[in-house]
Amino acid sequence: MNYATECEREVLDVFTCIRHHKTLDTAGRLLTMNAERHLRSAREMQQLFYDLPDAISNTRELSSRLQFEMTGLGYEFPAYPVPDGQTMDSFLRKRVEEGIRRRYLPKNDPALYAKAKQQAERELRLIEQLGLAGYFLIVWDIVNFCREQGILAQGRGSAANSAVCYSLGITAVDPVRMELLFERFLSEERGEMPDIDIDLPSGDRRERVIQYVYEKYGRLGAAMTALRTFMFERVYLGPEATREGAK
């Protein structure tokens, strides 16, 4: 199955031509032979397999026994190595407590310091509940590597709303003094993974950071990703889609 409905065969052919830098007239066997590779209804499947009724009943029986759900895939971050006798949660908590003292005590504002400790504790409880300590430690580790190597690294985006990120040195904006909303960055109700963006310089310094991550966390724990846009997404508007397909 390559598409949901028959009419989407034409869209698939256009994508194929774009990918191979061909036109519809010159693509030849790169294009699909017909529009049969689409999702079919139960009635259509019964008509196709009218001479093999067991194929339909056995398929239904098999599907009823399957326990797999896409929601069960999940993602588990690589475990951050911590000293013996500590967990990632306890190790993160110590780093945050140190960071809160380092960030707030020099400001000579006891009320702000107390408020920051309270906010950090609230965030740490949620991070522990969601099992995200390893993620924050990995980002902290990357930022520390940059700092040790003299590479400018700056966290940005909604992560700036987190007192934990601020205490770890990931972000530079004081979210407690600025009264920023932490839930914009992470909340149990939203059910989304936190997203900490780090700006890095281009060129060799950026590549050094990439190689550090790859070497430390391994090929199963690190990957390069890219943003891809599609014709039916709002970010890929009609004129751009038409222009790309007409090339």
Phi and psi restraints in degrees (value plus and minus 20) as a CYANA .aco file:
   2 ASN   PHI    -133.5   -93.5
   2 ASN   PSI     -35.1     4.9
   3 TYR   PHI    -177.5  -137.5
   3 TYR   PSI     143.6   183.6
   4 ALA   PHI     -98.4   -58.4
   4 ALA   PSI     -63.2   -23.2
   5 THR   PHI    -146.8  -106.8
   5 THR   PSI     142.7   182.7
   6 GLU   PHI     -78.8   -38.8
   6 GLU   PSI     -61.4   -21.4
   7 CYS   PHI     -84.6   -44.6
   7 CYS   PSI     -39.5     0.5
   8 GLU   PHI     -97.5   -57.5
   8 GLU   PSI     -25.1    14.9
   9 ARG   PHI     -79.6   -39.6
   9 ARG   PSI     -59.2   -19.2
  10 GLU   PHI     -84.4   -44.4
  10 GLU   PSI     -58.2   -18.2
  11 VAL   PHI     -84.8   -44.8
  11 VAL   PSI     -61.9   -21.9
  12 LEU   PHI     -80.7   -40.7
  12 LEU   PSI     -60.1   -20.1
  13 ASP   PHI     -83.7   -43.7
  13 ASP   PSI     -59.4   -19.4
  14 VAL   PHI     -83.8   -43.8
  14 VAL   PSI     -65.3   -25.3
  15 PHE   PHI     -78.7   -38.7
  15 PHE   PSI     -61.5   -21.5
  16 THR   PHI     -81.9   -41.9
  16 THR   PSI     -63.6   -23.6
  17 CYS   PHI     -84.2   -44.2
  17 CYS   PSI     -60.8   -20.8
  18 ILE   PHI     -82.7   -42.7
  18 ILE   PSI     -63.8   -23.8
  19 ARG   PHI     -83.7   -43.7
  19 ARG   PSI     -57.8   -17.8
  20 HIS   PHI    -119.5   -79.5
  20 HIS   PSI     -15.0    25.0
  21 HIS   PHI      36.4    76.4
  21 HIS   PSI      28.0    68.0
  22 LYS   PHI    -143.2  -103.2
  22 LYS   PSI     147.7   187.7
  23 THR   PHI    -121.7   -81.7
  23 THR   PSI     147.0   187.0
  24 LEU   PHI     -82.1   -42.1
  24 LEU   PSI     -48.6    -8.6
  25 ASP   PHI     -98.3   -58.3
  25 ASP   PSI     -45.7    -5.7
  26 THR   PHI    -127.4   -87.4
  26 THR   PSI     -23.5    16.5
  27 ALA   PHI     -89.6   -49.6
  27 ALA   PSI     -49.6    -9.6
  28 GLY   PHI      37.6    77.6
  28 GLY   PSI    -146.3  -106.3
  29 ARG   PHI     -93.3   -53.3
  29 ARG   PSI     -23.6    16.4
  30 LEU   PHI     -87.2   -47.2
  30 LEU   PSI     -45.0    -5.0
  31 LEU   PHI    -106.3   -66.3
  31 LEU   PSI     137.0   177.0
  32 THR   PHI     -89.7   -49.7
  32 THR   PSI     126.6   166.6
  33 MET   PHI     -92.9   -52.9
  33 MET   PSI     -50.6   -10.6
  34 ASN   PHI    -174.1  -134.1
  34 ASN   PSI    -193.7  -153.7
  35 ALA   PHI    -128.2   -88.2
  35 ALA   PSI      14.0    54.0
  36 GLU   PHI    -109.7   -69.7
  36 GLU   PSI     -30.8     9.2
  37 ARG   PHI    -109.7   -69.7
  37 ARG   PSI      37.8    77.8
  38 HIS   PHI    -144.6  -104.6
  38 HIS   PSI     146.3   186.3
  39 LEU   PHI     -89.2   -49.2
  39 LEU   PSI     111.5   151.5
  40 ARG   PHI    -132.5   -92.5
  40 ARG   PSI     134.5   174.5
  41 SER   PHI     -98.1   -58.1
  41 SER   PSI     146.7   186.7
  42 ALA   PHI     -81.2   -41.2
  42 ALA   PSI     -57.5   -17.5
  43 ARG   PHI     -84.9   -44.9
  43 ARG   PSI     -61.9   -21.9
  44 GLU   PHI     -84.0   -44.0
  44 GLU   PSI     -59.8   -19.8
  45 MET   PHI     -85.7   -45.7
  45 MET   PSI     -57.7   -17.7
  46 GLN   PHI     -84.6   -44.6
  46 GLN   PSI     -56.1   -16.1
  47 GLN   PHI     -89.6   -49.6
  47 GLN   PSI     -58.8   -18.8
  48 LEU   PHI     -86.8   -46.8
  48 LEU   PSI     -57.0   -17.0
  49 PHE   PHI    -130.3   -90.3
  49 PHE   PSI      18.5    58.5
  50 TYR   PHI     -81.0   -41.0
  50 TYR   PSI     -49.0    -9.0
  51 ASP   PHI    -109.6   -69.6
  51 ASP   PSI     -23.1    16.9
  52 LEU   PHI    -151.1  -111.1
  52 LEU   PSI      48.5    88.5
  53 PRO   PHI     -81.0   -41.0
  53 PRO   PSI     -48.7    -8.7
  54 ASP   PHI     -84.4   -44.4
  54 ASP   PSI     -47.2    -7.2
  55 ALA   PHI     -82.2   -42.2
  55 ALA   PSI     -59.1   -19.1
  56 ILE   PHI     -91.9   -51.9
  56 ILE   PSI     -67.9   -27.9
  57 SER   PHI     -85.9   -45.9
  57 SER   PSI     -59.3   -19.3
  58 ASN   PHI     -87.7   -47.7
  58 ASN   PSI     -56.1   -16.1
  59 THR   PHI     -83.4   -43.4
  59 THR   PSI     -62.5   -22.5
  60 ARG   PHI     -84.7   -44.7
  60 ARG   PSI     -60.3   -20.3
  61 GLU   PHI     -86.0   -46.0
  61 GLU   PSI     -62.4   -22.4
  62 LEU   PHI     -82.8   -42.8
  62 LEU   PSI     -64.7   -24.7
  63 SER   PHI     -83.8   -43.8
  63 SER   PSI     -52.1   -12.1
  64 SER   PHI     -90.6   -50.6
  64 SER   PSI     -41.8    -1.8
  65 ARG   PHI    -111.3   -71.3
  65 ARG   PSI     -34.8     5.2
  66 LEU   PHI     -94.7   -54.7
  66 LEU   PSI     115.9   155.9
  67 GLN   PHI    -126.7   -86.7
  67 GLN   PSI     -21.8    18.2
  68 PHE   PHI     -89.2   -49.2
  68 PHE   PSI     117.4   157.4
  69 GLU   PHI    -157.2  -117.2
  69 GLU   PSI     123.2   163.2
  70 MET   PHI     -80.8   -40.8
  70 MET   PSI     -51.8   -11.8
  71 THR   PHI     -86.4   -46.4
  71 THR   PSI     -37.2     2.8
  72 GLY   PHI    -105.4   -65.4
  72 GLY   PSI     -25.8    14.2
  73 LEU   PHI     -85.1   -45.1
  73 LEU   PSI     -76.4   -36.4
  74 GLY   PHI      38.9    78.9
  74 GLY   PSI    -196.3  -156.3
  75 TYR   PHI    -166.1  -126.1
  75 TYR   PSI     115.7   155.7
  76 GLU   PHI    -136.7   -96.7
  76 GLU   PSI     100.5   140.5
  77 PHE   PHI     -86.9   -46.9
  77 PHE   PSI     131.2   171.2
  78 PRO   PHI     -76.9   -36.9
  78 PRO   PSI     122.0   162.0
  79 ALA   PHI     -90.4   -50.4
  79 ALA   PSI     109.3   149.3
  80 TYR   PHI    -102.1   -62.1
  80 TYR   PSI     108.9   148.9
  81 PRO   PHI     -87.7   -47.7
  81 PRO   PSI     105.9   145.9
  82 VAL   PHI    -143.6  -103.6
  82 VAL   PSI     138.3   178.3
  83 PRO   PHI     -80.6   -40.6
  83 PRO   PSI     136.3   176.3
  84 ASP   PHI     -77.2   -37.2
  84 ASP   PSI     121.2   161.2
  85 GLY   PHI      66.4   106.4
  85 GLY   PSI     -20.6    19.4
  86 GLN   PHI    -142.6  -102.6
  86 GLN   PSI     135.4   175.4
  87 THR   PHI    -127.0   -87.0
  87 THR   PSI     149.4   189.4
  88 MET   PHI     -82.1   -42.1
  88 MET   PSI     -55.7   -15.7
  89 ASP   PHI     -84.9   -44.9
  89 ASP   PSI     -66.2   -26.2
  90 SER   PHI     -88.4   -48.4
  90 SER   PSI     -56.9   -16.9
  91 PHE   PHI     -86.7   -46.7
  91 PHE   PSI     -62.6   -22.6
  92 LEU   PHI     -83.3   -43.3
  92 LEU   PSI     -62.3   -22.3
  93 ARG   PHI     -79.0   -39.0
  93 ARG   PSI     -62.2   -22.2
  94 LYS   PHI     -84.9   -44.9
  94 LYS   PSI     -62.1   -22.1
  95 ARG   PHI     -84.2   -44.2
  95 ARG   PSI     -58.0   -18.0
  96 VAL   PHI     -88.8   -48.8
  96 VAL   PSI     -63.0   -23.0
  97 GLU   PHI     -80.8   -40.8
  97 GLU   PSI     -61.9   -21.9
  98 GLU   PHI     -83.0   -43.0
  98 GLU   PSI     -62.2   -22.2
  99 GLY   PHI     -87.6   -47.6
  99 GLY   PSI     -57.3   -17.3
 100 ILE   PHI     -82.2   -42.2
 100 ILE   PSI     -63.6   -23.6
 101 ARG   PHI     -84.4   -44.4
 101 ARG   PSI     -62.7   -22.7
 102 ARG   PHI     -86.7   -46.7
 102 ARG   PSI     -56.9   -16.9
 103 ARG   PHI    -100.9   -60.9
 103 ARG   PSI     -57.9   -17.9
 104 TYR   PHI    -124.5   -84.5
 104 TYR   PSI     -50.6   -10.6
 105 LEU   PHI     -80.0   -40.0
 105 LEU   PSI     -60.8   -20.8
 106 PRO   PHI     -84.6   -44.6
 106 PRO   PSI     -33.3     6.7
 107 LYS   PHI    -100.3   -60.3
 107 LYS   PSI     -30.4     9.6
 108 ASN   PHI      32.7    72.7
 108 ASN   PSI      26.8    66.8
 109 ASP   PHI    -153.9  -113.9
 109 ASP   PSI      70.0   110.0
 110 PRO   PHI     -75.8   -35.8
 110 PRO   PSI     -58.5   -18.5
 111 ALA   PHI     -86.2   -46.2
 111 ALA   PSI     -61.9   -21.9
 112 LEU   PHI     -86.1   -46.1
 112 LEU   PSI     -60.5   -20.5
 113 TYR   PHI     -81.7   -41.7
 113 TYR   PSI     -64.8   -24.8
 114 ALA   PHI     -85.2   -45.2
 114 ALA   PSI     -59.9   -19.9
 115 LYS   PHI     -86.6   -46.6
 115 LYS   PSI     -57.7   -17.7
 116 ALA   PHI     -86.7   -46.7
 116 ALA   PSI     -61.2   -21.2
 117 LYS   PHI     -82.4   -42.4
 117 LYS   PSI     -61.6   -21.6
 118 GLN   PHI     -84.4   -44.4
 118 GLN   PSI     -63.1   -23.1
 119 GLN   PHI     -86.6   -46.6
 119 GLN   PSI     -62.2   -22.2
 120 ALA   PHI     -83.1   -43.1
 120 ALA   PSI     -59.0   -19.0
 121 GLU   PHI     -84.1   -44.1
 121 GLU   PSI     -61.2   -21.2
 122 ARG   PHI     -83.2   -43.2
 122 ARG   PSI     -62.2   -22.2
 123 GLU   PHI     -86.9   -46.9
 123 GLU   PSI     -60.9   -20.9
 124 LEU   PHI     -83.7   -43.7
 124 LEU   PSI     -57.2   -17.2
 125 ARG   PHI     -82.7   -42.7
 125 ARG   PSI     -61.7   -21.7
 126 LEU   PHI     -89.1   -49.1
 126 LEU   PSI     -62.6   -22.6
 127 ILE   PHI     -80.0   -40.0
 127 ILE   PSI     -61.8   -21.8
 128 GLU   PHI     -86.5   -46.5
 128 GLU   PSI     -61.6   -21.6
 129 GLN   PHI     -81.6   -41.6
 129 GLN   PSI     -58.4   -18.4
 130 LEU   PHI    -108.8   -68.8
 130 LEU   PSI     -22.2    17.8
 131 GLY   PHI      48.4    88.4
 131 GLY   PSI      19.2    59.2
 132 LEU   PHI    -130.2   -90.2
 132 LEU   PSI      -9.3    30.7
 133 ALA   PHI     -78.4   -38.4
 133 ALA   PSI     -61.2   -21.2
 134 GLY   PHI     -80.0   -40.0
 134 GLY   PSI     -58.1   -18.1
 135 TYR   PHI     -83.0   -43.0
 135 TYR   PSI     -67.3   -27.3
 136 PHE   PHI     -85.1   -45.1
 136 PHE   PSI     -56.4   -16.4
 137 LEU   PHI     -88.2   -48.2
 137 LEU   PSI     -56.4   -16.4
 138 ILE   PHI     -85.5   -45.5
 138 ILE   PSI     -65.3   -25.3
 139 VAL   PHI     -84.1   -44.1
 139 VAL   PSI     -61.7   -21.7
 140 TRP   PHI     -79.2   -39.2
 140 TRP   PSI     -61.3   -21.3
 141 ASP   PHI     -83.6   -43.6
 141 ASP   PSI     -62.9   -22.9
 142 ILE   PHI     -84.2   -44.2
 142 ILE   PSI     -64.2   -24.2
 143 VAL   PHI     -84.9   -44.9
 143 VAL   PSI     -59.0   -19.0
 144 ASN   PHI     -82.4   -42.4
 144 ASN   PSI     -62.0   -22.0
 145 PHE   PHI     -79.9   -39.9
 145 PHE   PSI     -64.6   -24.6
 146 CYS   PHI     -80.9   -40.9
 146 CYS   PSI     -62.6   -22.6
 147 ARG   PHI     -84.7   -44.7
 147 ARG   PSI     -62.1   -22.1
 148 GLU   PHI     -86.0   -46.0
 148 GLU   PSI     -51.7   -11.7
 149 GLN   PHI    -111.9   -71.9
 149 GLN   PSI     -18.1    21.9
 150 GLY   PHI      51.4    91.4
 150 GLY   PSI       8.4    48.4
 151 ILE   PHI    -122.5   -82.5
 151 ILE   PSI     104.7   144.7
 152 LEU   PHI     -87.8   -47.8
 152 LEU   PSI     104.0   144.0
 153 ALA   PHI    -157.2  -117.2
 153 ALA   PSI     107.5   147.5
 154 GLN   PHI    -154.5  -114.5
 154 GLN   PSI      98.9   138.9
 155 GLY   PHI     -93.8   -53.8
 155 GLY   PSI     126.1   166.1
 156 ARG   PHI    -166.4  -126.4
 156 ARG   PSI    -195.2  -155.2
 157 GLY   PHI      58.8    98.8
 157 GLY   PSI    -174.5  -134.5
 158 SER   PHI     -88.6   -48.6
 158 SER   PSI     -34.0     6.0
 159 ALA   PHI     -81.2   -41.2
 159 ALA   PSI     -43.8    -3.8
 160 ALA   PHI     -85.7   -45.7
 160 ALA   PSI     -31.6     8.4
 161 ASN   PHI    -104.7   -64.7
 161 ASN   PSI     -20.9    19.1
 162 SER   PHI    -123.8   -83.8
 162 SER   PSI     106.6   146.6
 163 ALA   PHI     -89.2   -49.2
 163 ALA   PSI     -50.2   -10.2
 164 VAL   PHI     -84.4   -44.4
 164 VAL   PSI     -67.3   -27.3
 165 CYS   PHI     -81.7   -41.7
 165 CYS   PSI     -59.7   -19.7
 166 TYR   PHI     -85.8   -45.8
 166 TYR   PSI     -63.0   -23.0
 167 SER   PHI     -88.2   -48.2
 167 SER   PSI     -49.9    -9.9
 168 LEU   PHI    -101.0   -61.0
 168 LEU   PSI     -24.8    15.2
 169 GLY   PHI      62.0   102.0
 169 GLY   PSI      -6.7    33.3
 170 ILE   PHI     -96.6   -56.6
 170 ILE   PSI     -59.8   -19.8
 171 THR   PHI    -137.7   -97.7
 171 THR   PSI     144.2   184.2
 172 ALA   PHI    -132.5   -92.5
 172 ALA   PSI     -26.2    13.8
 173 VAL   PHI    -115.9   -75.9
 173 VAL   PSI     112.0   152.0
 174 ASP   PHI     -97.8   -57.8
 174 ASP   PSI      84.6   124.6
 175 PRO   PHI     -94.0   -54.0
 175 PRO   PSI     -42.6    -2.6
 176 VAL   PHI     -95.8   -55.8
 176 VAL   PSI     -69.5   -29.5
 177 ARG   PHI     -83.1   -43.1
 177 ARG   PSI     -56.9   -16.9
 178 MET   PHI    -104.0   -64.0
 178 MET   PSI     -24.5    15.5
 179 GLU   PHI      35.2    75.2
 179 GLU   PSI      28.5    68.5
 180 LEU   PHI    -102.6   -62.6
 180 LEU   PSI     132.1   172.1
 181 LEU   PHI    -108.3   -68.3
 181 LEU   PSI      93.8   133.8
 182 PHE   PHI     -83.8   -43.8
 182 PHE   PSI     -56.0   -16.0
 183 GLU   PHI     -83.9   -43.9
 183 GLU   PSI     -36.0     4.0
 184 ARG   PHI     -89.3   -49.3
 184 ARG   PSI     -44.4    -4.4
 185 PHE   PHI    -113.4   -73.4
 185 PHE   PSI     -65.3   -25.3
 186 LEU   PHI    -172.7  -132.7
 186 LEU   PSI     111.5   151.5
 187 SER   PHI    -173.0  -133.0
 187 SER   PSI     130.5   170.5
 188 GLU   PHI     -88.1   -48.1
 188 GLU   PSI     -55.1   -15.1
 189 GLU   PHI     -86.9   -46.9
 189 GLU   PSI     -56.0   -16.0
 190 ARG   PHI     -91.2   -51.2
 190 ARG   PSI     -48.2    -8.2
 191 GLY   PHI      44.2    84.2
 191 GLY   PSI      10.0    50.0
 192 GLU   PHI    -135.0   -95.0
 192 GLU   PSI     131.5   171.5
 193 MET   PHI     -92.1   -52.1
 193 MET   PSI     125.7   165.7
 194 PRO   PHI     -88.2   -48.2
 194 PRO   PSI     132.3   172.3
 195 ASP   PHI    -148.8  -108.8
 195 ASP   PSI      89.8   129.8
 196 ILE   PHI    -128.7   -88.7
 196 ILE   PSI      89.5   129.5
 197 ASP   PHI    -109.3   -69.3
 197 ASP   PSI     114.4   154.4
 198 ILE   PHI    -143.6  -103.6
 198 ILE   PSI     100.8   140.8
 199 ASP   PHI    -102.0   -62.0
 199 ASP   PSI     111.1   151.1
 200 LEU   PHI    -146.6  -106.6
 200 LEU   PSI     132.5   172.5
 201 PRO   PHI     -89.2   -49.2
 201 PRO   PSI     135.9   175.9
 202 SER   PHI    -100.9   -60.9
 202 SER   PSI     153.3   193.3
 203 GLY   PHI      64.7   104.7
 203 GLY   PSI    -168.7  -128.7
 204 ASP   PHI     -83.3   -43.3
 204 ASP   PSI     -56.0   -16.0
 205 ARG   PHI     -86.2   -46.2
 205 ARG   PSI     -60.2   -20.2
 206 ARG   PHI     -84.5   -44.5
 206 ARG   PSI     -61.2   -21.2
 207 GLU   PHI     -84.6   -44.6
 207 GLU   PSI     -53.9   -13.9
 208 ARG   PHI     -83.2   -43.2
 208 ARG   PSI     -58.7   -18.7
 209 VAL   PHI     -87.2   -47.2
 209 VAL   PSI     -63.5   -23.5
 210 ILE   PHI     -79.9   -39.9
 210 ILE   PSI     -64.9   -24.9
 211 GLN   PHI     -86.4   -46.4
 211 GLN   PSI     -54.9   -14.9
 212 TYR   PHI     -82.5   -42.5
 212 TYR   PSI     -66.3   -26.3
 213 VAL   PHI     -82.3   -42.3
 213 VAL   PSI     -63.7   -23.7
 214 TYR   PHI     -84.8   -44.8
 214 TYR   PSI     -62.8   -22.8
 215 GLU   PHI     -90.6   -50.6
 215 GLU   PSI     -56.2   -16.2
 216 LYS   PHI     -99.2   -59.2
 216 LYS   PSI     -59.8   -19.8
 217 TYR   PHI    -125.2   -85.2
 217 TYR   PSI     -23.6    16.4
 218 GLY   PHI      59.2    99.2
 218 GLY   PSI     146.6   186.6
 219 ARG   PHI     -88.6   -48.6
 219 ARG   PSI     -39.4     0.6
 220 LEU   PHI    -108.8   -68.8
 220 LEU   PSI     -28.9    11.1
 221 GLY   PHI    -135.7   -95.7
 221 GLY   PSI     -18.9    21.1
 222 ALA   PHI    -160.8  -120.8
 222 ALA   PSI     125.1   165.1
 223 ALA   PHI    -176.1  -136.1
 223 ALA   PSI     133.7   173.7
 224 MET   PHI    -115.5   -75.5
 224 MET   PSI     116.6   156.6
 225 THR   PHI    -147.3  -107.3
 225 THR   PSI     141.3   181.3
 226 ALA   PHI    -161.4  -121.4
 226 ALA   PSI     132.1   172.1
 227 LEU   PHI    -105.0   -65.0
 227 LEU   PSI     107.3   147.3
 228 ARG   PHI    -138.2   -98.2
 228 ARG   PSI     117.7   157.7
 229 THR   PHI    -133.0   -93.0
 229 THR   PSI     129.9   169.9
 230 PHE   PHI    -142.6  -102.6
 230 PHE   PSI     140.7   180.7
 231 MET   PHI     -82.5   -42.5
 231 MET   PSI     -49.3    -9.3
 232 PHE   PHI    -113.1   -73.1
 232 PHE   PSI     -16.8    23.2
 233 GLU   PHI    -112.0   -72.0
 233 GLU   PSI     131.5   171.5
 234 ARG   PHI     -82.9   -42.9
 234 ARG   PSI     -48.5    -8.5
 235 VAL   PHI     -93.3   -53.3
 235 VAL   PSI     -33.0     7.0
 236 TYR   PHI    -135.1   -95.1
 236 TYR   PSI      67.7   107.7
 237 LEU   PHI     -95.2   -55.2
 237 LEU   PSI     144.1   184.1
 238 GLY   PHI     -70.6   -30.6
 238 GLY   PSI     -71.0   -31.0
 239 PRO   PHI     -77.7   -37.7
 239 PRO   PSI     -61.1   -21.1
 240 GLU   PHI     -87.2   -47.2
 240 GLU   PSI     -59.8   -19.8
 241 ALA   PHI     -84.8   -44.8
 241 ALA   PSI     -62.4   -22.4
 242 THR   PHI     -83.5   -43.5
 242 THR   PSI     -63.5   -23.5
 243 ARG   PHI     -82.1   -42.1
 243 ARG   PSI     -62.9   -22.9
 244 GLU   PHI     -86.6   -46.6
 244 GLU   PSI     -61.3   -21.3
 245 GLY   PHI     -90.8   -50.8
 245 GLY   PSI     -43.1    -3.1
 246 ALA   PHI    -106.6   -66.6
 246 ALA   PSI     -27.8    12.2
